[in-house]
């Protein structure tokens, strides 16, 4: 399998051919060391576990960039992974040789990230690091993946994870949404469509007479660039969804007033172009929440003065006086904490349906989920009527005192 040659310097060079039949060599101080090494190489080649002893010197950074570029992922997924890789993973491991990354170092890194980042972000960092190193194992650059067995932080639900509103609160919110976007917000709450599905909807997929729509395509936004993807998120995402009466009414009025976009889009911005999620959030969605008193508040003080009150992202109460209501709304919308997200309307839709007795398998189909567990775990929340409904079940139970009288 190999042979040993004594060099002019008095050392011993072990020579062998690797799994690709390329000639390899490594120098040792003694012949015994060289022989032991060749025996180990021969054994690993026979077992199919051979790793080039020099390959571990490859720097993590260049190898990780090549790994990222070689993957066949959707634009949004690729952009998200590239951002996490650059910000967190490469910042720590870029200049280190693959063979120098060990389990203890990875665990220490994960523990440190857990002190600064949300568990979900830490898990994504680990996923990307592990993906690169798993590929390095397959390429026989390292012998094992040091990410295996690393303890990850648990994803725990936070107090503000259940961001749903009642139907009455939604009706109040809808009145505060600018007329051009009112049908869009109604559609999200009345059908559970994702933002990309709403923004990508075209009139050829809408049947107002039958009160249904088909999810055929979605919009993807990466780095401010909006593009259309001619298929939904998953196979289950291609579906037909019923339209509630109020959504049919608002869509009809929207079509009559604004007409279809250049490609038949149902929704466009004020100039007829594609909707941008980030622009919509800043200029339409959050100011509407403020006007509906679902995000901070604006109170008139008289003499054209308005008090804006909000809770900032650190949980501290803030207030400031403004000269106009519009200025106060814009400031509160910009500086208040997270608040209700547009995507939370999807959560509301699922919760409303299940609370009213719609079977979970039907709700999963309407949401475009392939598994009902996804619907139950992510998109349903306890209704505010839960306690009263639970008490009502036992309302007719006989009292202990009544039983003793018999």
C-alpha positions in Angstrom: 0.0 0.0 0.0 3.0 2.3 0.5 6.7 2.4 1.2 9.2 4.3 3.3 12.2 6.2 2.0 15.1 7.5 4.1 15.9 11.1 3.2 19.3 12.8 3.0 18.4 14.7 6.1 18.1 11.4 8.0 14.3 11.5 8.3 11.9 8.9 6.9 9.3 9.8 4.2 6.2 7.6 4.1 4.7 7.4 0.6 1.3 6.1 -0.4 -1.5 6.5 -2.9 -4.8 7.9 -1.7 -8.4 6.9 -2.7 -8.1 8.9 -5.9 -4.8 7.1 -6.8 -2.8 10.3 -6.2 0.7 10.0 -4.8 1.0 11.3 -1.2 3.8 11.6 1.3 4.6 12.6 4.9 7.9 12.8 6.7 8.7 11.4 10.2 11.7 11.5 12.5 11.9 7.7 12.8 11.2 4.8 10.6 8.9 3.3 13.3 6.7 6.3 13.2 6.5 6.2 9.4 5.6 2.5 9.5 2.8 3.0 12.1 1.4 5.9 10.0 1.4 3.8 6.8 -0.4 1.0 8.7 -3.1 3.5 9.8 -3.4 4.9 6.3 -3.7 1.4 4.8 -6.4 0.5 7.3 -8.5 3.7 6.7 -8.3 3.2 2.9 -9.6 -0.3 3.3 -12.4 0.8 5.6 -13.3 3.7 3.3 -12.6 6.3 6.1 -9.5 7.7 4.7 -8.8 11.4 5.3 -5.9 13.3 3.7 -3.6 14.2 6.7 -2.9 17.5 5.0 -6.4 18.4 4.0 -7.4 19.7 7.5 -5.2 22.7 6.8 -7.9 24.1 4.5 -9.2 27.4 5.9 -12.9 27.3 6.9 -13.8 30.7 5.3 -13.0 29.9 1.6 -14.4 26.4 2.0 -17.7 27.7 3.5 -18.1 30.3 0.7 -17.7 27.5 -1.9 -20.3 25.4 0.0 -22.8 28.2 0.1 -22.4 28.9 -3.6 -22.9 25.3 -4.5 -26.3 24.9 -2.8 -29.5 24.9 -4.8 -31.8 27.0 -2.6 -34.6 29.5 -3.1 -33.5 33.2 -3.2 -34.9 34.1 0.2 -33.4 31.1 1.9 -30.0 31.7 0.2 -30.0 35.4 1.3 -31.0 34.5 4.9 -28.2 31.8 5.1 -25.6 34.1 3.6 -26.4 36.8 6.1 -26.2 34.5 9.1 -23.0 32.9 7.7 -21.3 36.3 7.3 -22.5 37.9 10.5 -22.0 35.0 13.0 -20.3 31.9 11.5 -17.5 33.4 9.4 -16.9 36.1 12.1 -15.7 33.3 14.4 -14.3 30.5 12.2 -13.2 32.1 8.8 -9.5 32.1 9.5 -9.3 28.7 11.3 -8.2 25.5 9.5 -10.9 22.9 9.3 -8.9 20.4 11.2 -8.5 22.8 14.1 -12.2 23.1 14.8 -13.0 20.7 17.7 -16.2 19.8 19.6 -15.3 21.8 22.7 -14.7 25.0 20.7 -18.0 24.7 18.9 -19.9 24.1 22.2 -18.2 27.1 23.8 -19.2 29.2 20.7 -22.8 28.0 20.9 -23.0 28.8 24.6 -21.6 32.3 24.0 -24.1 33.0 21.2 -26.9 31.8 23.5 -26.2 34.7 25.8 -26.6 37.3 23.0 -29.0 35.9 20.4 -32.4 34.3 20.3 -32.4 30.4 20.5 -33.8 30.2 16.9 -30.8 32.3 15.6 -28.3 30.2 17.5 -29.8 27.0 16.1 -29.5 28.4 12.6 -25.8 29.3 13.2 -25.2 25.7 14.3 -27.0 24.4 11.3 -24.8 26.3 8.9 -21.6 25.5 10.7 -22.5 21.8 10.9 -23.5 21.8 7.2 -20.1 23.0 6.1 -18.2 20.6 8.3 -20.5 17.7 7.3 -19.6 18.5 3.7 -15.9 18.5 4.7 -16.3 15.0 6.1 -17.8 13.8 2.9 -14.9 15.5 1.0 -12.5 13.6 3.3 -11.0 16.8 4.5 -11.7 16.0 8.2 -12.5 12.7 9.9 -15.6 13.7 11.9 -18.0 16.5 12.3 -17.3 18.3 15.6 -20.8 19.8 15.6 -22.3 16.4 16.4 -23.5 16.2 20.0 -23.4 19.9 20.7 -26.1 21.0 23.1 -28.3 23.7 21.7 -30.6 26.2 23.5 -34.2 25.2 23.5 -36.8 27.3 21.7 -39.1 28.5 24.4 -42.3 30.4 23.7 -42.1 34.0 24.8 -44.9 36.0 26.4 -45.3 38.0 23.2 -45.4 35.0 20.9 -49.2 34.8 21.1 -49.8 37.9 19.0 -53.4 37.4 18.0 -56.3 39.7 18.1 -60.1 39.2 18.4 -62.4 39.6 15.4 -63.7 42.9 17.0 -60.1 44.2 17.3 -59.4 43.3 13.7 -62.6 45.1 12.5 -61.3 48.2 14.3 -57.9 47.8 12.7 -59.3 47.4 9.2 -61.1 50.7 9.4 -57.7 52.4 10.1 -55.9 50.8 7.1 -55.7 53.2 4.0 -58.3 52.3 1.5 -55.9 51.2 -1.2 -54.5 48.4 1.1 -57.7 47.5 3.1 -58.6 44.6 0.8 -55.0 43.3 1.2 -55.2 43.2 5.0 -58.7 41.7 4.9 -57.5 39.0 2.6 -54.7 38.0 4.9 -57.0 37.7 7.9 -59.9 36.1 6.0 -57.9 33.5 4.2 -54.6 33.0 6.2 -52.5 33.7 3.1 -48.8 34.6 3.6 -47.5 38.0 2.6 -45.8 36.5 -0.6 -49.1 34.8 -1.5 -51.1 38.0 -1.0 -48.6 40.2 -2.9 -48.3 37.6 -5.7 -52.1 37.1 -6.2 -53.4 37.9 -9.7 -57.0 38.2 -10.8 -56.8 35.1 -13.0 -56.6 33.1 -9.7 -59.6 34.9 -8.1 -63.3 33.9 -8.6 -65.4 36.4 -6.8 -68.6 34.8 -8.1 -67.7 31.4 -6.5 -66.0 33.2 -3.5 -62.7 31.3 -3.9 -59.1 31.9 -4.9 -56.3 29.6 -6.0 -52.7 30.0 -4.7 -50.6 29.6 -7.8 -47.6 32.0 -7.4 -45.8 34.0 -4.7 -43.7 37.1 -4.5 -40.2 36.9 -3.1 -38.3 39.9 -1.8 -34.5 39.8 -1.3 -32.5 42.9 -0.5 -35.3 45.2 -1.6 -35.7 43.4 -5.0 -39.2 41.9 -5.6 -39.6 39.0 -8.0 -42.3 36.5 -8.8 -41.9 32.8 -8.2 -44.4 30.8 -10.3 -45.2 28.3 -7.6 -45.9 28.5 -3.9 -43.8 27.6 -0.9 -44.5 23.9 -1.0 -46.6 21.3 -2.8 -49.3 21.7 -0.1 -49.1 25.5 -0.7 -50.8 25.1 -4.1 -54.4 25.2 -2.9 -57.9 26.6 -3.2 -59.1 28.9 -0.4 -62.7 30.1 0.3 -63.3 33.8 0.5 -65.4 35.2 3.4 -68.2 37.6 2.4 -66.4 40.7 3.7 -63.3 39.8 1.7 -65.3 39.4 -1.5 -66.9 42.8 -0.9 -63.6 44.5 -0.3 -61.9 42.8 -3.3 -64.8 43.8 -5.6 -64.5 47.4 -4.5 -60.7 47.3 -4.9 -60.9 45.9 -8.4 -63.5 48.5 -9.4 -61.4 51.4 -8.1 -57.8 50.4 -8.8 -58.1 47.8 -11.6 -55.5 45.1 -12.3 -51.7 45.7 -12.2 -49.5 45.5 -15.4 -49.4 41.7 -15.1 -52.9 41.3 -13.7 -51.8 41.7 -10.1 -54.6 42.3 -7.5 -52.4 44.5 -5.3 -49.9 47.2 -6.4 -48.4 50.2 -4.7 -49.5 53.8 -5.2 -47.5 54.0 -8.5 -48.7 50.7 -9.9 -45.5 48.9 -9.1 -44.8 45.8 -7.0 -45.5 45.9 -3.3 -42.5 45.9 -1.0 -43.0 44.2 2.3 -40.6 46.5 4.2 -42.1 49.7 2.7 -45.7 48.4 3.5 -44.7 47.6 7.1 -43.2 51.0 7.7 -45.7 53.2 5.9 -49.0 51.4 6.1 -49.1 48.5 8.6 -47.5 50.0 11.7 -49.2 53.5 11.4 -52.5 51.6 11.0 -51.8 49.7 14.3 -51.2 53.0 16.1 -54.4 54.6 14.8 -56.3 51.4 15.9 -54.6 51.7 19.4 -53.0 48.3 18.9 -49.5 49.8 19.1 -48.9 52.7 21.5 -51.4 55.5 21.6 -51.8 59.1 20.4 -53.9 61.5 22.6 -54.9 65.0 21.7 -53.8 67.6 24.3 -55.5 70.6 22.7 -54.0 73.6 20.9 -52.7 71.3 18.2 -50.6 69.3 20.5 -50.6 65.4 20.7 -49.1 63.1 23.2 -47.5 60.0 21.7 -47.0 57.1 24.2 -45.3 53.8 23.4 -43.3 50.9 24.8 -39.8 50.7 23.1 -38.0 47.6 22.1 -36.4 47.3 25.5 -39.8 47.3 27.3 -39.5 50.8 28.6 -42.5 53.2 28.5 -41.8 56.3 26.4 -43.8 59.5 25.6 -43.4 62.7 23.7 -45.5 65.7 22.7 -45.9 66.4 18.9 -47.4 69.3 16.9 -49.6 67.1 14.7 -51.4 63.8 15.0 -49.7 62.5 11.8 -46.3 63.3 13.2 -47.1 61.5 16.5 -48.4 58.5 14.7 -45.3 58.2 12.5 -43.0 58.5 15.5 -44.8 55.9 17.6 -45.0 53.6 14.6 -41.2 53.9 14.1 -40.0 53.6 17.7 -42.5 51.3 19.3 -41.6 47.6 20.0 -42.6 44.7 17.8 -46.4 44.7 18.0 -48.7 42.8 15.8 -47.0 41.6 12.6 -48.8 41.2 9.2 -47.9 37.5 9.4 -49.8 37.3 12.7 -53.0 37.7 10.8 -52.3 34.1 9.5 -52.1 33.0 13.2 -55.4 34.8 13.9 -57.1 33.0 11.0 -56.0 29.6 12.2 -57.0 30.4 15.8 -60.4 31.7 14.8 -61.2 28.6 12.7 -60.1 26.1 15.3 -61.8 28.0 18.1 -65.1 27.8 16.1 -64.8 24.0 15.7 -63.3 23.7 12.2 -61.3 20.4 12.1 -57.6 20.9 12.3 -56.9 18.8 9.2 -59.2 21.2 7.2 -57.4 24.2 8.7 -54.0 22.7 7.8 -55.2 22.3 4.2 -56.5 25.9 4.0 -53.1 27.2 5.4 -51.1 25.1 2.9 -49.5 22.9 5.5 -48.4 19.3 4.7 -48.8 18.2 8.3 -51.4 19.1 10.9 -48.7 19.2 13.6 -47.3 22.4 12.0 -50.8 24.0 12.3 -51.2 23.1 15.9 -47.6 23.9 17.0 -47.1 27.2 15.2 -50.4 28.7 14.0 -52.9 28.3 16.8 -53.1 30.1 20.1 -55.4 29.9 23.1 -58.6 31.9 22.5 -59.7 34.5 25.0 -62.9 32.6 25.5 -61.1 29.5 26.6 -61.8 29.8 30.3 -65.4 30.7 29.9 -65.9 27.8 27.5 -64.2 25.4 29.9 -66.5 26.5 32.7 -69.5 26.1 30.5 -68.8 22.4 30.0 -69.3 21.8 33.8 -72.2 24.3 34.2 -74.8 21.5 34.6 -72.7 19.3 36.9 -74.6 18.5 40.1 -73.1 20.1 43.2 -71.7 17.9 46.0 -74.1 19.5 48.4 -77.1 18.5 46.2 -75.8 14.9 46.0 -75.6 14.7 49.8 -79.2 15.8 50.2 -80.5 12.8 48.2 
